[in-house]
Amino acid sequence: MRIAAKPTEQEMIEGPQAVSFQIANGNARHSCILQTELPTKALAQKYLLANWPVVEKMARDALAAGNLEDGPIKLVIA
């Protein structure tokens, strides 16, 4: 098992990381941003992939509710 790399000084300064992804809705694609409390992009991406079914459901629920402003769907994982 690999041990995750420690955050760099730059990543510590930047703080929590976000990852972007898209979901398809018919013929349209919608941009999404997942804001995490994780210190590195690699960990945030790994979290997204490991929890994809839950994250995708959250994004689709937000899309169905229509509570979207112009721009991407914004999800926050604390």
MDTraj code that builds the backbone (N, CA, C; nanometers):
import mdtraj as md
import numpy as np

residues = "MET ARG ILE ALA ALA LYS PRO THR GLU GLN GLU MET ILE GLU GLY PRO GLN ALA VAL SER PHE GLN ILE ALA ASN GLY ASN ALA ARG HIS SER CYS ILE LEU GLN THR GLU LEU PRO THR LYS ALA LEU ALA GLN LYS TYR LEU LEU ALA ASN TRP PRO VAL VAL GLU LYS MET ALA ARG ASP ALA LEU ALA ALA GLY ASN LEU GLU ASP GLY PRO ILE LYS LEU VAL ILE ALA".split()
xyz = np.array([
    [0.0841, -0.1164, 0.0000],
    [0.0000, 0.0000, 0.0000],
    [0.0891, 0.1234, 0.0000],
    [0.0518, 0.2204, -0.0801],
    [0.1295, 0.3425, -0.0909],
    [0.0854, 0.4430, 0.0141],
    [0.1790, 0.5166, 0.0647],
    [0.1495, 0.6235, 0.1599],
    [0.1404, 0.7532, 0.0813],
    [0.0351, 0.8307, 0.1085],
    [0.0152, 0.9559, 0.0367],
    [0.1279, 1.0537, 0.0698],
    [0.1672, 1.1296, -0.0317],
    [0.2725, 1.2282, -0.0130],
    [0.2231, 1.3397, 0.0785],
    [0.3145, 1.3925, 0.1565],
    [0.2794, 1.5039, 0.2437],
    [0.2586, 1.6284, 0.1575],
    [0.1673, 1.7156, 0.1991],
    [0.1446, 1.8373, 0.1208],
    [0.2706, 1.9238, 0.1145],
    [0.2890, 1.9867, -0.0005],
    [0.4019, 2.0776, -0.0156],
    [0.3702, 2.2085, 0.0547],
    [0.4716, 2.2923, 0.0689],
    [0.4506, 2.4225, 0.1322],
    [0.3492, 2.5045, 0.0526],
    [0.3567, 2.4976, -0.0807],
    [0.2621, 2.5700, -0.1664],
    [0.1197, 2.5206, -0.1428],
    [0.1010, 2.3901, -0.1318],
    [-0.0320, 2.3349, -0.1075],
    [-0.0847, 2.3753, 0.0296],
    [0.0041, 2.3833, 0.1276],
    [-0.0377, 2.4273, 0.2607],
    [-0.0845, 2.5725, 0.2569],
    [-0.0185, 2.6538, 0.1780],
    [-0.0571, 2.7945, 0.1645],
    [-0.1912, 2.8050, 0.0923],
    [-0.2096, 2.7236, -0.0126],
    [-0.3332, 2.7276, -0.0909],
    [-0.4529, 2.6784, -0.0113],
    [-0.4302, 2.5876, 0.0813],
    [-0.5394, 2.5367, 0.1635],
    [-0.6164, 2.4251, 0.0952],
    [-0.7424, 2.4048, 0.1369],
    [-0.8230, 2.2945, 0.0838],
    [-0.8326, 2.2987, -0.0686],
    [-0.8377, 2.1804, -0.1281],
    [-0.8348, 2.1688, -0.2740],
    [-0.9722, 2.1364, -0.3328],
    [-0.9912, 2.1734, -0.4558],
    [-1.1131, 2.1439, -0.5306],
    [-1.0754, 2.0681, -0.6571],
    [-1.1664, 1.9825, -0.7032],
    [-1.1476, 1.9123, -0.8293],
    [-1.2695, 1.9372, -0.9164],
    [-1.2470, 1.9436, -1.0453],
    [-1.3549, 1.9677, -1.1409],
    [-1.3863, 1.8393, -1.2160],
    [-1.5123, 1.8255, -1.2540],
    [-1.5557, 1.7129, -1.3354],
    [-1.6820, 1.7538, -1.4093],
    [-1.7281, 1.6699, -1.4993],
    [-1.8497, 1.6966, -1.5744],
    [-1.9431, 1.5781, -1.5623],
    [-2.0743, 1.6089, -1.5686],
    [-2.1746, 1.5032, -1.5774],
    [-2.2576, 1.5296, -1.7024],
    [-2.3046, 1.4223, -1.7620],
    [-2.3875, 1.4325, -1.8811],
    [-2.5337, 1.4342, -1.8399],
    [-2.6112, 1.5173, -1.9096],
    [-2.7553, 1.5244, -1.8885],
    [-2.8185, 1.5295, -2.0270],
    [-2.8560, 1.4133, -2.0778],
    [-2.9027, 1.4076, -2.2162],
    [-2.7859, 1.4368, -2.3081],
    [-2.8028, 1.5355, -2.3963],
    [-2.6951, 1.5741, -2.4876],
    [-2.6074, 1.6841, -2.4301],
    [-2.6429, 1.7343, -2.3128],
    [-2.5677, 1.8445, -2.2517],
    [-2.4705, 1.7921, -2.1466],
    [-2.3667, 1.8681, -2.1247],
    [-2.2714, 1.8379, -2.0179],
    [-2.2732, 1.9552, -1.9208],
    [-2.2616, 1.9228, -1.7937],
    [-2.2609, 2.0256, -1.6908],
    [-2.1309, 2.0166, -1.6118],
    [-2.0663, 2.1297, -1.5962],
    [-1.9438, 2.1362, -1.5170],
    [-1.9786, 2.1317, -1.3695],
    [-1.8934, 2.0670, -1.2932],
    [-1.9112, 2.0552, -1.1488],
    [-1.7776, 2.0788, -1.0810],
    [-1.7850, 2.1314, -0.9599],
    [-1.6655, 2.1505, -0.8780],
    [-1.6929, 2.0874, -0.7429],
    [-1.6023, 2.0024, -0.6993],
    [-1.6110, 1.9392, -0.5686],
    [-1.5064, 2.0034, -0.4784],
    [-1.5521, 2.0795, -0.3792],
    [-1.4615, 2.1427, -0.2832],
    [-1.4411, 2.0471, -0.1671],
    [-1.3148, 2.0203, -0.1342],
    [-1.2833, 1.9276, -0.0259],
    [-1.2020, 1.9992, 0.0818],
    [-1.1797, 1.9309, 0.1903],
    [-1.0916, 1.9800, 0.2966],
    [-0.9531, 1.9167, 0.2850],
    [-0.9304, 1.8443, 0.1783],
    [-0.8049, 1.7717, 0.1611],
    [-0.6929, 1.8662, 0.1183],
    [-0.5692, 1.8415, 0.1638],
    [-0.4595, 1.9356, 0.1398],
    [-0.3944, 1.9267, 0.0018],
    [-0.4156, 1.8174, -0.0733],
    [-0.3502, 1.8058, -0.2042],
    [-0.4522, 1.7724, -0.3125],
    [-0.4191, 1.8134, -0.4349],
    [-0.5047, 1.7819, -0.5496],
    [-0.5149, 1.6311, -0.5683],
    [-0.4052, 1.5606, -0.5490],
    [-0.4048, 1.4154, -0.5682],
    [-0.5023, 1.3482, -0.4722],
    [-0.5034, 1.3914, -0.3456],
    [-0.5967, 1.3334, -0.2497],
    [-0.7408, 1.3693, -0.2826],
    [-0.7627, 1.4915, -0.3291],
    [-0.8974, 1.5335, -0.3666],
    [-0.9479, 1.4511, -0.4857],
    [-0.8612, 1.4285, -0.5844],
    [-0.8986, 1.3476, -0.7010],
    [-0.9249, 1.2033, -0.6591],
    [-0.8421, 1.1511, -0.5707],
    [-0.8598, 1.0145, -0.5225],
    [-0.9928, 1.0019, -0.4472],
    [-1.0272, 1.1029, -0.3690],
    [-1.1549, 1.1035, -0.2976],
    [-1.2710, 1.1023, -0.3966],
    [-1.2617, 1.1854, -0.5010],
    [-1.3665, 1.1903, -0.6023],
    [-1.3872, 1.0536, -0.6665],
    [-1.2793, 0.9888, -0.7047],
    [-1.2900, 0.8588, -0.7701],
    [-1.3416, 0.7506, -0.6758],
    [-1.2981, 0.7550, -0.5508],
    [-1.3400, 0.6537, -0.4542],
    [-1.4866, 0.6689, -0.4148],
    [-1.5381, 0.7911, -0.4219],
    [-1.6751, 0.8187, -0.3795],
    [-1.7631, 0.8647, -0.4949],
    [-1.7276, 0.8253, -0.6168],
    [-1.7977, 0.8720, -0.7354],
    [-1.9495, 0.8523, -0.7296],
    [-2.0019, 0.7374, -0.6903],
    [-2.1489, 0.7226, -0.6903],
    [-2.2194, 0.8265, -0.6024],
    [-2.1646, 0.8561, -0.4872],
    [-2.2252, 0.9538, -0.3960],
    [-2.2136, 1.0950, -0.4535],
    [-2.0952, 1.1288, -0.5052],
    [-2.0722, 1.2615, -0.5605],
    [-2.1603, 1.2838, -0.6835],
    [-2.1693, 1.1829, -0.7698],
    [-2.2523, 1.1957, -0.8892],
    [-2.3986, 1.2155, -0.8506],
    [-2.4468, 1.1430, -0.7510],
    [-2.5854, 1.1581, -0.7065],
    [-2.6106, 1.2990, -0.6533],
    [-2.5139, 1.3512, -0.5767],
    [-2.5277, 1.4881, -0.5260],
    [-2.5371, 1.5879, -0.6416],
    [-2.4546, 1.5706, -0.7424],
    [-2.4545, 1.6612, -0.8570],
    [-2.5855, 1.6493, -0.9353],
    [-2.6319, 1.5272, -0.9558],
    [-2.7575, 1.5089, -1.0296],
    [-2.8771, 1.5621, -0.9504],
    [-2.8753, 1.5465, -0.8184],
    [-2.9820, 1.6019, -0.7352],
    [-2.9847, 1.7545, -0.7439],
    [-2.8672, 1.8168, -0.7414],
    [-2.8584, 1.9625, -0.7540],
    [-2.9087, 2.0074, -0.8914],
    [-2.8740, 1.9316, -0.9939],
    [-2.9188, 1.9636, -1.1289],
    [-3.0702, 1.9505, -1.1401],
    [-3.1267, 1.8441, -1.0834],
    [-3.2711, 1.8216, -1.0887],
    [-3.3479, 1.9258, -1.0084],
    [-3.2911, 1.9718, -0.8974],
    [-3.3582, 2.0712, -0.8137],
    [-3.3614, 2.2074, -0.8821],
    [-3.2711, 2.2301, -0.9753],
    [-3.2696, 2.3560, -1.0480],
    [-3.2195, 2.4729, -0.9650],
    [-3.1534, 2.4460, -0.8553],
    [-3.1024, 2.5518, -0.7690],
    [-2.9650, 2.5978, -0.8150],
    [-2.9464, 2.6086, -0.9432],
    [-2.8150, 2.6407, -0.9972],
    [-2.8078, 2.7859, -1.0403],
    [-2.6965, 2.8473, -1.0089],
    [-2.6674, 2.9780, -1.0619],
    [-2.5966, 2.9559, -1.1945],
    [-2.5701, 3.0623, -1.2668],
    [-2.4931, 3.0464, -1.3897],
    [-2.3567, 2.9916, -1.3535],
    [-2.3126, 2.8935, -1.4264],
    [-2.1812, 2.8363, -1.4009],
    [-2.1915, 2.6937, -1.3527],
    [-2.0825, 2.6444, -1.2951],
    [-2.0769, 2.5037, -1.2570],
    [-2.1614, 2.4707, -1.1330],
    [-2.1929, 2.3432, -1.1188],
    [-2.2575, 2.2924, -0.9982],
    [-2.1481, 2.2857, -0.8923],
    [-2.1737, 2.3454, -0.7759],
    [-2.0712, 2.3496, -0.6707],
    [-2.1132, 2.2574, -0.5572],
    [-2.0273, 2.1602, -0.5284],
    [-2.0512, 2.0648, -0.4198],
    [-1.9412, 2.0822, -0.3156],
    [-1.9784, 2.0677, -0.1890],
    [-1.8817, 2.0823, -0.0810],
    [-1.8841, 1.9576, 0.0047],
    [-1.7678, 1.8987, 0.0252],
    [-1.7522, 1.7839, 0.1132],
    [-1.6661, 1.8303, 0.2303],
    [-1.7213, 1.8192, 0.3490],
    [-1.6453, 1.8631, 0.4662],
    [-1.5817, 1.7454, 0.5353],
])
top = md.Topology()
chain = top.add_chain()
for i, resn in enumerate(residues, 1):
    res = top.add_residue(resn, chain, resSeq=i)
    for name in ("N", "CA", "C"):
        top.add_atom(name, md.element.get_by_symbol(name[0]), res)
traj = md.Trajectory(xyz[None], top)
